Amino acid sequence: MPLLKNRRAGAASRLLLALLLSAVFVVLLSAFTVPANPGEDFAYDATGTLSESTRRTIREVNGQIRSTGAQVVLCMIPSLGEDDIESAALSVFRSWG
């Protein structure tokens, strides 16, 4: 009987480990990924929403405020996954500088 208990305990442990790994994998897949820095375009649009006119305006505004050291950068993405807006914005800010 002890052998049967050990097998059950081992099977239960393996099942629990598999479930935990699956949960971690799902969380990693749904996490927000910082997009590539748009550089001098100052606008990242994965939604396809921005017109060329709007992009041009963003570039012009950045040209006008360049001497102050400030920038306006737009990041439009379809989904944050499971992340909240604050965490995603901070990740983009840290990555893009």
C-alpha positions in Angstrom: 0.0 0.0 0.0 2.8 2.5 0.7 4.0 2.1 -2.9 0.5 3.1 -4.2 0.5 6.2 -1.9 3.9 7.2 -3.3 2.7 6.8 -6.9 -0.4 8.9 -6.2 1.6 11.6 -4.4 4.1 11.6 -7.3 1.3 11.8 -9.9 -0.4 14.6 -7.9 2.9 16.5 -7.6 3.5 16.2 -11.4 -0.1 17.3 -12.1 0.2 20.3 -9.8 3.6 21.3 -11.4 2.0 21.0 -14.9 -0.9 23.2 -13.9 1.4 25.8 -12.3 3.7 25.9 -15.4 0.6 26.2 -17.6 -0.7 29.2 -15.6 2.7 30.9 -15.8 2.8 30.3 -19.6 -0.7 31.8 -20.1 0.3 34.9 -18.0 3.5 35.4 -20.0 1.5 35.1 -23.3 -1.0 37.7 -22.2 1.5 40.2 -20.9 2.0 43.5 -22.6 5.1 43.6 -24.9 6.7 47.0 -25.5 6.7 47.8 -29.2 9.7 49.1 -31.1 10.7 52.8 -30.5 9.2 54.8 -33.4 12.3 57.0 -33.5 11.9 60.3 -35.3 8.4 59.5 -36.4 7.3 59.9 -32.8 4.2 57.8 -33.3 3.7 54.0 -33.0 0.4 52.9 -34.3 -0.4 49.2 -34.3 -4.1 50.0 -34.8 -3.8 51.7 -38.2 -5.8 54.7 -36.8 -3.4 57.6 -37.4 -3.5 59.5 -40.7 -0.4 60.7 -42.4 -1.6 64.2 -41.6 -1.7 63.5 -37.9 1.8 61.9 -38.0 3.1 65.0 -39.8 1.5 67.2 -37.1 3.2 65.2 -34.3 6.6 65.5 -36.1 6.0 69.3 -36.5 5.1 69.8 -32.8 8.2 67.9 -31.8 10.3 70.1 -34.1 8.8 73.2 -32.4 9.5 72.0 -28.9 12.8 70.3 -29.5 14.8 73.1 -27.9 13.0 72.7 -24.6 14.1 69.0 -24.3 10.5 67.8 -24.3 8.9 65.4 -26.7 5.4 64.2 -27.6 5.3 60.5 -28.5 2.2 58.6 -29.3 1.8 54.8 -28.8 -1.4 53.2 -30.0 -1.8 49.5 -29.4 -4.9 47.3 -29.7 -4.6 45.6 -26.3 -2.6 45.7 -23.1 -3.2 42.0 -22.4 -3.7 41.6 -18.7 -1.6 44.6 -17.8 -3.0 47.9 -16.5 -2.4 51.2 -18.3 0.0 52.5 -15.7 2.3 49.5 -15.9 2.2 49.5 -19.7 3.0 53.2 -19.9 5.9 52.9 -17.5 7.3 50.0 -19.5 7.1 52.0 -22.7 8.6 55.1 -21.0 11.5 53.0 -19.6 12.2 51.3 -22.9 11.9 54.3 -25.2 13.7 56.7 -22.8 
